[in-house]
């Protein structure tokens, strides 16, 4: 939970700044779906909405894959 909160706190400062977000691994997974790393095993899913990024899901690589399949 602390890792997730730390990533959520840092995300607004690095989103849209490729040099700053390299360590978080922010990347586009699908149209309107972005991922970043909270740790080596935990991924966070964000959805852009009116100039903001809304946190939607946290899980492992496999759980994120299932999330994308079931959207």
Backbone as CSV, one residue per row, in Angstrom:
resi,resn,N_x,N_y,N_z,CA_x,CA_y,CA_z,C_x,C_y,C_z
1,UNK,0.832,-1.196,0.000,0.000,0.000,0.000,0.872,1.254,0.000
2,UNK,1.959,1.269,0.752,2.844,2.428,0.777,3.474,2.675,-0.590
3,UNK,3.843,1.597,-1.303,4.428,1.745,-2.639,3.423,2.349,-3.611
4,UNK,2.185,1.900,-3.496,1.140,2.421,-4.376,0.902,3.894,-4.088
5,UNK,0.819,4.257,-2.816,0.595,5.658,-2.462,1.753,6.536,-2.926
6,UNK,2.962,6.056,-2.773,4.127,6.828,-3.213,4.076,7.065,-4.722
7,UNK,3.701,6.039,-5.488,3.591,6.193,-6.944,2.463,7.145,-7.304
8,UNK,1.339,7.050,-6.600,0.221,7.960,-6.860,0.619,9.407,-6.561
9,UNK,1.376,9.612,-5.499,1.822,10.953,-5.140,2.783,11.526,-6.181
10,UNK,3.624,10.684,-6.743,4.643,11.138,-7.703,4.096,11.303,-9.120
11,UNK,3.073,10.554,-9.458,2.548,10.512,-10.825,2.241,11.894,-11.413
12,UNK,1.529,12.793,-10.714,1.220,14.094,-11.330,2.456,14.910,-11.696
13,UNK,3.544,14.726,-10.966,4.757,15.488,-11.244,5.508,14.994,-12.475
14,UNK,5.324,13.738,-12.841,6.101,13.172,-13.940,5.279,12.863,-15.190
15,UNK,3.955,12.789,-15.062,3.099,12.477,-16.209,3.285,13.551,-17.289
16,UNK,3.563,13.137,-18.483,3.760,14.058,-19.589,5.172,14.606,-19.700
17,UNK,6.077,14.149,-18.848,7.468,14.591,-18.878,8.341,13.345,-19.035
18,UNK,8.655,12.949,-20.262,9.346,11.678,-20.509,10.649,11.488,-19.745
19,UNK,11.412,12.561,-19.560,12.688,12.403,-18.850,12.470,12.143,-17.366
20,UNK,11.452,12.719,-16.791,11.185,12.542,-15.367,10.521,11.204,-15.072
21,UNK,9.698,10.702,-15.997,8.951,9.487,-15.679,9.650,8.193,-16.077
22,UNK,10.872,8.251,-16.548,11.573,7.029,-16.967,11.638,6.001,-15.827
23,UNK,11.874,6.430,-14.622,11.963,5.510,-13.489,10.642,4.882,-13.114
24,UNK,9.549,5.549,-13.415,8.226,5.010,-13.104,7.712,4.113,-14.220
25,UNK,8.318,4.192,-15.367,7.903,3.341,-16.473,6.529,3.659,-17.015
26,UNK,6.165,4.929,-17.054,4.859,5.296,-17.589,4.828,4.977,-19.079
27,UNK,3.766,4.281,-19.478,3.622,3.965,-20.903,2.165,3.758,-21.242
28,UNK,1.863,3.950,-22.501,0.505,3.754,-23.011,0.313,2.269,-23.288
29,UNK,-0.740,1.689,-22.730,-1.038,0.276,-22.963,-2.066,0.079,-24.066
30,UNK,-2.995,0.997,-24.140,-4.070,0.934,-25.130,-4.621,2.352,-25.258
31,UNK,-5.515,2.543,-26.193,-6.136,3.851,-26.348,-6.792,4.257,-25.031
32,UNK,-6.321,5.356,-24.448,-6.909,5.864,-23.213,-6.539,5.107,-21.958
33,UNK,-5.493,4.279,-22.009,-5.069,3.510,-20.835,-3.556,3.625,-20.682
34,UNK,-3.123,4.093,-19.516,-1.699,4.235,-19.224,-1.340,3.426,-17.991
35,UNK,-0.090,2.984,-17.956,0.422,2.177,-16.852,1.669,2.845,-16.288
36,UNK,1.884,2.676,-14.990,3.166,3.029,-14.392,3.488,1.973,-13.341
37,UNK,4.745,1.924,-12.951,5.176,0.939,-11.959,5.192,1.563,-10.566
38,UNK,4.609,0.854,-9.626,4.714,1.243,-8.219,5.903,0.510,-7.607
39,UNK,6.203,-0.671,-8.164,7.354,-1.483,-7.746,7.683,-2.421,-8.899
40,UNK,8.590,-3.342,-8.669,8.922,-4.305,-9.731,7.734,-5.196,-10.058
41,UNK,6.839,-5.393,-9.107,5.729,-6.315,-9.328,4.354,-5.657,-9.398
42,UNK,4.219,-4.435,-8.950,2.913,-3.777,-8.920,2.837,-2.709,-9.991
43,UNK,1.788,-2.821,-10.820,1.516,-1.841,-11.871,0.255,-1.069,-11.505
44,UNK,0.225,0.208,-11.879,-0.947,1.049,-11.669,-1.500,1.468,-13.018
45,UNK,-2.810,1.434,-13.149,-3.481,1.808,-14.390,-4.161,3.159,-14.193
46,UNK,-3.945,4.052,-15.174,-4.542,5.380,-15.171,-5.315,5.591,-16.455
47,UNK,-6.408,6.328,-16.353,-7.213,6.682,-17.506,-7.238,8.201,-17.615
48,UNK,-6.867,8.773,-18.758,-6.911,10.228,-18.899,-8.351,10.716,-18.951
49,UNK,-8.595,11.853,-18.294,-9.941,12.429,-18.274,-9.835,13.941,-18.097
50,UNK,-10.127,14.682,-19.154,-10.154,16.146,-19.100,-8.901,16.738,-18.471
51,UNK,-7.738,16.386,-18.998,-6.491,16.950,-18.513,-5.988,16.354,-17.214
52,UNK,-6.610,15.308,-16.757,-6.206,14.638,-15.531,-5.973,13.168,-15.819
53,UNK,-5.365,12.495,-14.888,-5.186,11.047,-14.987,-5.879,10.424,-13.782
54,UNK,-6.865,9.586,-14.034,-7.616,8.949,-12.960,-7.073,7.550,-12.701
55,UNK,-6.703,7.288,-11.467,-6.250,5.959,-11.077,-7.434,5.010,-11.156
56,UNK,-7.225,3.832,-11.800,-8.328,2.894,-11.993,-8.063,1.501,-11.442
57,UNK,-6.790,1.067,-11.396,-6.533,-0.329,-11.054,-5.090,-0.498,-10.608
58,UNK,-4.855,-1.429,-9.691,-3.491,-1.805,-9.282,-3.405,-3.321,-9.296
59,UNK,-2.304,-3.844,-9.831,-2.138,-5.289,-9.852,-0.815,-5.701,-10.465
60,UNK,-0.627,-7.005,-10.522,0.584,-7.573,-11.122,0.488,-7.471,-12.645
61,UNK,1.570,-7.846,-13.306,1.582,-7.847,-14.771,0.426,-8.696,-15.311
62,UNK,0.245,-9.888,-14.768,-0.823,-10.774,-15.234,-2.211,-10.195,-14.945
63,UNK,-2.377,-9.558,-13.795,-3.670,-8.956,-13.460,-3.979,-7.777,-14.380
64,UNK,-2.959,-7.014,-14.742,-3.155,-5.912,-15.685,-3.533,-6.458,-17.051
65,UNK,-2.905,-7.539,-17.468,-3.253,-8.165,-18.751,-4.730,-8.580,-18.736
66,UNK,-5.183,-9.187,-17.645,-6.587,-9.583,-17.532,-7.516,-8.368,-17.512
67,UNK,-7.086,-7.317,-16.826,-7.849,-6.069,-16.790,-8.080,-5.559,-18.216
68,UNK,-7.025,-5.534,-19.020,-7.145,-5.034,-20.393,-8.054,-5.922,-21.232
69,UNK,-7.980,-7.214,-21.047,-8.836,-8.141,-21.808,-10.303,-7.957,-21.463
70,UNK,-10.589,-7.614,-20.216,-11.976,-7.559,-19.744,-12.572,-6.150,-19.756
71,UNK,-11.884,-5.186,-20.304,-12.415,-3.821,-20.335,-13.527,-3.690,-21.334
